[in-house]
Amino acid sequence: MSQERRMAVLSAIVEDYVQTSEPVGSKALLDRHQLNVSAATVRNDMAVLEDEGLIVAPHTSAGRIPTDAGYRLFVDRLAAIRPMSKGERAAITDYLEGADDLDVVLDRTVRLLSTLTRQVAVVQYPSLTRSTVKHIELVPMAQTRLMVVVIMGTGRVEQRIVPIGVDYLTTAGADALASARARINAATRERRLADALTSLATLHEEDSQTEDALTAGVLAALEEALAEERATKVTLAGTANLARSSSDFPMTLEPVLDALEQHVVLLRLLSAEAGHDATGVSVRIGSENPVTGLQSTSLITSGYGSGDEQVGAVGVLGPTRMDYPATMAQVRAVATYLSRIMDA
């Protein structure tokens, strides 16, 4: 019973500190929360929590604030992600739907999430290695050049210009190209990019009807796209929100801003964290972050995908003093709607 009571005191301290940004004392806890215990009991519980490293006094006042370990225990003890209201869910749907272009969808995603959470929002572009090929279009540009357009199941589009040895602008060439397009798509459709490459390589070796330069060019285009996977990018919004919480950063915002500029760092964090928790949301708090510049922040992420396959991640970064239940719900909801768009 005493352990549960102390956890209630910890939760109350976290909630009050997140709301007020002021150290929380025993009197304030009794005034704001129905703890049903005496002031002496609350003070004793706070002393135990401090001994356990879950709260700390930032200065000589009687107030306490949560430590990274305190936030971690608070998050771990959340029974479930708090559901969003019907109006909030409708707002997400209305804002994200109606955009067919992937760049527009992801731009809307980060803008919406940064507005909802008042933090920095970041989204990873769909990973090609975990995406399936939806269609490959072949468009003759000139007698010696062809555009290969690879459309992934996530909506991501890759374009390459390849050299050819047949003029596909003639009537006979157009017929040959249509036949080759059908065979190439039959070999690659609904396959992961790496599997599509293997299937296309087999077609290149066995299909005498398709021009060697054509299948070789399509192969090269897919291989080039796969090689560029390491350059998968992220997009973010709401960096200015950090200024609103500048008092939460002990020295300066500069290390945080420097880290946010390094997209490779953000990609690594998003890829490592998304979807590892049973709720589909991962939370990394303060010193748990491996990046020095982000150890005064918390990162909440969730994966999104097409079907059962996770192809990217969306997340929120802000000071450790954040509304974890609400932010976790908002990140998960946006990731869920983004997945639905990918499946559409």
C-alpha positions as CSV (number, residue, x, y, z in Angstrom):
1,M,0.0,0.0,0.0
2,S,2.8,2.4,0.9
3,Q,4.5,1.7,-2.5
4,E,1.3,2.5,-4.4
5,R,0.8,5.6,-2.3
6,R,4.3,6.8,-3.2
7,M,3.6,6.1,-6.8
8,A,0.5,8.3,-6.6
9,V,2.7,11.0,-5.0
10,L,5.2,10.7,-7.8
11,S,2.5,10.9,-10.5
12,A,1.1,14.0,-8.8
13,I,4.5,15.6,-8.8
14,V,5.1,14.8,-12.4
15,E,1.6,16.1,-13.4
16,D,2.0,19.3,-11.4
17,Y,5.5,20.0,-12.6
18,V,4.6,19.5,-16.2
19,Q,1.7,21.9,-15.8
20,T,3.4,24.6,-13.8
21,S,7.1,24.2,-14.4
22,E,7.6,25.0,-10.7
23,P,9.0,22.7,-8.0
24,V,6.2,20.9,-6.2
25,G,5.9,20.9,-2.4
26,S,3.8,18.8,-0.1
27,K,1.2,21.5,0.6
28,A,0.6,22.0,-3.2
29,L,0.1,18.2,-3.6
30,L,-2.5,18.1,-0.8
31,D,-4.3,21.2,-2.2
32,R,-4.4,19.9,-5.8
33,H,-4.8,16.1,-5.3
34,Q,-7.0,13.9,-3.2
35,L,-4.3,11.8,-1.7
36,N,-6.3,11.2,1.5
37,V,-3.2,11.3,3.7
38,S,-1.6,13.7,6.1
39,A,1.0,16.3,5.2
40,A,3.6,14.4,7.3
41,T,2.9,11.2,5.3
42,V,3.3,13.1,2.0
43,R,6.6,14.6,3.2
44,N,7.8,11.1,4.2
45,D,6.9,9.7,0.9
46,M,8.7,12.5,-0.9
47,A,11.8,11.8,1.2
48,V,11.7,8.1,0.1
49,L,11.2,9.1,-3.5
50,E,14.2,11.4,-3.3
51,D,16.3,8.7,-1.7
52,E,15.4,6.4,-4.6
53,G,16.5,9.1,-7.1
54,L,13.1,9.7,-8.5
55,I,12.7,13.3,-7.5
56,V,15.2,16.0,-6.6
57,A,15.3,19.5,-5.1
58,P,16.6,21.9,-7.7
59,H,17.6,24.3,-5.0
60,T,17.0,24.8,-1.3
61,S,13.2,25.3,-1.5
62,A,10.9,22.6,-0.2
63,G,9.7,21.8,-3.7
64,R,10.8,18.8,-5.8
65,I,10.9,18.0,-9.5
66,P,11.1,14.6,-11.2
67,T,14.4,13.1,-12.3
68,D,14.8,11.2,-15.6
69,A,14.3,8.0,-13.5
70,G,11.1,9.5,-12.1
71,Y,9.8,10.3,-15.5
72,R,10.8,6.8,-16.7
73,L,8.9,5.1,-13.8
74,F,5.9,7.3,-14.4
75,V,5.8,6.4,-18.1
76,D,6.4,2.7,-17.5
77,R,3.5,2.6,-15.0
78,L,1.0,4.1,-17.5
79,A,-1.7,1.4,-17.8
80,A,-2.5,2.3,-21.4
81,I,-2.2,5.2,-23.8
82,R,-4.9,7.7,-23.2
83,P,-7.4,7.7,-26.0
84,M,-7.9,10.9,-28.0
85,S,-11.3,12.6,-28.2
86,K,-13.6,12.1,-31.2
87,G,-12.9,15.7,-32.3
88,E,-9.2,15.2,-32.1
89,R,-9.3,12.1,-34.2
90,A,-11.6,13.8,-36.8
91,A,-9.2,16.7,-37.0
92,I,-6.2,14.4,-37.7
93,T,-8.2,12.6,-40.4
94,D,-9.4,15.8,-42.1
95,Y,-5.9,17.3,-42.1
96,L,-4.0,14.3,-43.3
97,E,-6.4,13.0,-45.9
98,G,-6.9,14.6,-49.3
99,A,-3.2,14.7,-50.2
100,D,-1.9,12.1,-52.7
101,D,1.7,13.3,-53.0
102,L,4.0,11.6,-50.4
103,D,6.0,14.8,-49.8
104,V,2.8,16.7,-49.0
105,V,1.5,13.9,-46.8
106,L,4.7,13.9,-44.7
107,D,4.9,17.6,-44.5
108,R,1.3,17.8,-43.2
109,T,2.1,15.0,-40.8
110,V,5.0,16.9,-39.0
111,R,3.1,20.2,-39.1
112,L,0.0,18.6,-37.5
113,L,2.0,16.7,-34.9
114,S,4.0,19.8,-33.9
115,T,0.8,21.8,-33.6
116,L,-0.9,19.1,-31.5
117,T,2.1,18.5,-29.1
118,R,3.7,22.0,-29.3
119,Q,7.0,20.2,-29.6
120,V,9.4,19.4,-32.5
121,A,7.9,16.7,-34.8
122,V,9.9,14.5,-37.1
123,V,9.0,11.9,-39.6
124,Q,11.2,9.4,-41.5
125,Y,10.5,8.9,-45.2
126,P,9.5,5.3,-46.1
127,S,12.4,3.0,-46.2
128,L,13.0,1.5,-49.7
129,T,14.4,-1.7,-48.3
130,R,11.2,-2.4,-46.4
131,S,8.9,-1.1,-49.2
132,T,7.2,-3.2,-52.0
133,V,7.2,-2.3,-55.7
134,K,3.8,-1.3,-56.8
135,H,4.5,-0.5,-60.5
136,I,7.4,0.2,-62.8
137,E,6.6,2.6,-65.7
138,L,8.8,2.9,-68.8
139,V,8.6,6.2,-70.6
140,P,10.6,6.7,-73.8
141,M,12.2,10.2,-73.8
142,A,14.2,10.0,-77.0
143,Q,15.5,7.4,-79.5
144,T,18.3,6.5,-77.1
145,R,16.9,7.3,-73.7
146,L,14.2,5.9,-71.4
147,M,12.8,7.1,-68.1
148,V,12.3,4.4,-65.5
149,V,9.7,5.4,-62.9
150,V,9.5,3.1,-59.8
151,I,6.4,3.5,-57.7
152,M,6.6,2.0,-54.3
153,G,3.6,0.7,-52.3
154,T,4.2,3.6,-49.8
155,G,3.8,6.2,-52.5
156,R,7.5,6.9,-52.8
157,V,8.6,7.5,-56.4
158,E,12.0,7.0,-57.8
159,Q,13.0,8.2,-61.3
160,R,16.0,7.4,-63.4
161,I,17.1,8.0,-67.0
162,V,18.7,5.0,-68.7
163,P,20.3,4.5,-72.2
164,I,18.6,2.1,-74.6
165,G,19.5,0.5,-77.9
166,V,16.0,0.4,-79.5
167,D,13.8,3.3,-80.6
168,Y,10.7,2.8,-78.6
169,L,9.0,5.9,-80.2
170,T,8.1,3.9,-83.3
171,T,4.9,1.8,-83.6
172,A,6.9,-1.5,-83.4
173,G,9.0,-0.1,-80.6
174,A,5.9,0.9,-78.6
175,D,4.5,-2.6,-78.9
176,A,7.8,-4.1,-77.8
177,L,8.0,-1.7,-74.8
178,A,4.4,-2.5,-73.8
179,S,5.3,-6.2,-73.8
180,A,8.5,-5.6,-71.8
181,R,6.7,-3.4,-69.3
182,A,4.2,-6.2,-68.7
183,R,6.9,-8.8,-68.1
184,I,9.0,-6.5,-65.9
185,N,6.0,-5.6,-63.7
186,A,5.0,-9.3,-63.5
187,A,8.5,-10.0,-62.1
188,T,8.6,-7.2,-59.6
189,R,5.1,-6.2,-58.5
190,E,4.3,-6.5,-54.8
191,R,7.9,-7.6,-54.0
192,R,10.3,-5.9,-51.7
193,L,12.9,-3.9,-53.6
194,A,15.7,-6.4,-52.9
195,D,13.5,-9.4,-54.0
196,A,12.4,-7.4,-57.1
197,L,16.0,-7.0,-58.0
198,T,16.6,-10.7,-57.8
199,S,13.5,-11.5,-59.8
200,L,14.4,-8.9,-62.4
201,A,18.0,-10.2,-62.7
202,T,16.5,-13.7,-63.5
203,L,14.3,-12.1,-66.1
204,H,17.3,-10.4,-67.6
205,E,19.1,-13.7,-68.0
206,E,16.2,-15.8,-69.3
207,D,14.0,-13.4,-71.3
208,S,15.2,-13.3,-74.8
209,Q,12.2,-11.1,-76.0
210,T,13.2,-8.1,-73.9
211,E,16.1,-5.9,-75.0
212,D,19.2,-6.5,-72.9
213,A,19.8,-2.8,-72.5
214,L,16.3,-2.3,-71.3
215,T,16.3,-4.8,-68.4
216,A,19.9,-3.8,-67.6
217,G,18.8,-0.2,-67.4
218,V,15.9,-1.0,-65.1
219,L,18.1,-3.1,-63.0
220,A,20.6,-0.3,-62.7
221,A,17.9,2.1,-61.8
222,L,16.6,-0.1,-59.0
223,E,20.2,-0.8,-57.7
224,E,20.9,2.9,-57.7
225,A,17.7,3.6,-55.7
226,L,18.7,0.8,-53.2
227,A,22.2,2.2,-52.9
228,E,20.8,5.6,-52.0
229,E,18.8,4.1,-49.2
230,R,21.4,5.3,-46.7
231,A,20.3,8.8,-47.7
232,T,16.8,8.3,-46.6
233,K,15.7,11.6,-45.3
234,V,13.6,13.0,-42.5
235,T,11.4,16.1,-42.4
236,L,10.7,18.1,-39.2
237,A,8.6,21.0,-38.0
238,G,8.1,23.0,-34.9
239,T,11.7,23.7,-34.0
240,A,10.6,27.1,-32.8
241,N,8.6,25.4,-30.1
242,L,11.9,24.7,-28.3
243,A,12.2,28.5,-27.5
244,R,8.9,28.3,-25.6
245,S,10.6,25.8,-23.3
246,S,14.0,27.4,-23.1
247,S,13.9,27.4,-19.3
248,D,13.8,23.6,-19.4
249,F,17.3,23.4,-20.9
250,P,20.1,23.8,-18.3
251,M,22.5,25.8,-20.3
252,T,21.6,26.6,-23.9
253,L,19.5,25.3,-26.8
254,E,22.5,25.2,-29.1
255,P,23.4,21.4,-28.5
256,V,19.8,20.4,-29.2
257,L,19.6,22.5,-32.3
258,D,22.9,21.2,-33.5
259,A,21.7,17.6,-33.1
260,L,18.4,18.3,-34.9
261,E,20.4,19.5,-37.9
262,Q,22.1,16.1,-38.2
263,H,19.5,14.1,-40.0
264,V,21.6,11.0,-39.8
265,V,21.4,11.2,-36.0
266,L,17.6,11.6,-36.2
267,L,17.3,8.7,-38.6
268,R,19.3,6.4,-36.3
269,L,17.1,7.3,-33.3
270,L,13.9,6.9,-35.2
271,S,14.9,3.6,-36.7
272,A,16.1,2.2,-33.4
273,E,13.2,3.2,-31.2
274,A,9.9,3.0,-33.2
275,G,7.5,0.3,-32.3
276,H,9.6,-1.5,-29.7
277,D,7.0,-1.0,-26.9
278,A,3.9,-3.2,-26.6
279,T,1.8,-0.1,-27.1
280,G,3.5,0.6,-30.4
281,V,5.1,3.7,-28.8
282,S,8.7,4.1,-27.6
283,V,9.8,6.7,-25.1
284,R,13.5,7.6,-24.5
285,I,14.0,10.0,-21.7
286,G,16.8,12.5,-21.0
287,S,20.1,10.6,-20.2
288,E,18.7,7.5,-22.0
289,N,19.4,9.3,-25.3
290,P,22.8,8.3,-26.7
291,V,23.3,11.6,-28.4
292,T,24.9,14.1,-26.0
293,G,23.1,17.1,-27.4
294,L,19.7,15.5,-26.8
295,Q,20.2,14.3,-23.2
296,S,18.1,17.2,-21.9
297,T,15.2,16.0,-24.1
298,S,12.7,13.2,-24.5
299,L,11.9,11.4,-27.7
300,I,8.6,9.7,-28.3
301,T,8.3,7.6,-31.5
302,S,6.0,5.2,-33.3
303,G,6.3,3.2,-36.4
304,Y,4.0,3.5,-39.5
305,G,3.7,1.2,-42.4
306,S,1.9,-0.5,-45.2
307,G,0.0,-3.6,-44.2
308,D,1.9,-5.4,-41.5
309,E,5.2,-3.9,-42.6
310,Q,6.8,-1.0,-40.8
311,V,8.5,1.3,-43.4
312,G,9.2,4.4,-41.3
313,A,8.7,6.2,-38.1
314,V,7.2,9.4,-36.7
315,G,8.1,11.1,-33.5
316,V,8.2,14.1,-31.2
317,L,11.1,15.6,-29.4
318,G,10.9,18.1,-26.6
319,P,12.1,18.8,-23.0
320,T,11.8,16.0,-20.5
321,R,9.1,18.1,-18.8
322,M,6.4,17.1,-21.2
323,D,2.8,15.7,-21.0
324,Y,3.8,12.1,-21.7
325,P,0.3,10.5,-21.7
326,A,-1.1,13.1,-24.2
327,T,2.0,13.2,-26.4
328,M,2.2,9.4,-26.6
329,A,-1.5,9.3,-27.6
330,Q,-1.0,11.9,-30.3
331,V,2.1,10.3,-31.7
332,R,0.5,6.9,-31.9
333,A,-2.7,8.3,-33.4
334,V,-0.9,10.2,-36.2
335,A,1.3,7.1,-36.9
336,T,-1.9,5.0,-37.2
337,Y,-3.6,7.5,-39.6
338,L,-0.3,7.7,-41.7
339,S,-0.3,3.9,-42.0
340,R,-3.9,4.0,-43.3
341,I,-2.9,6.6,-45.9
342,M,0.0,4.3,-47.0
343,D,-2.4,1.4,-47.4
344,A,-5.0,3.5,-49.4
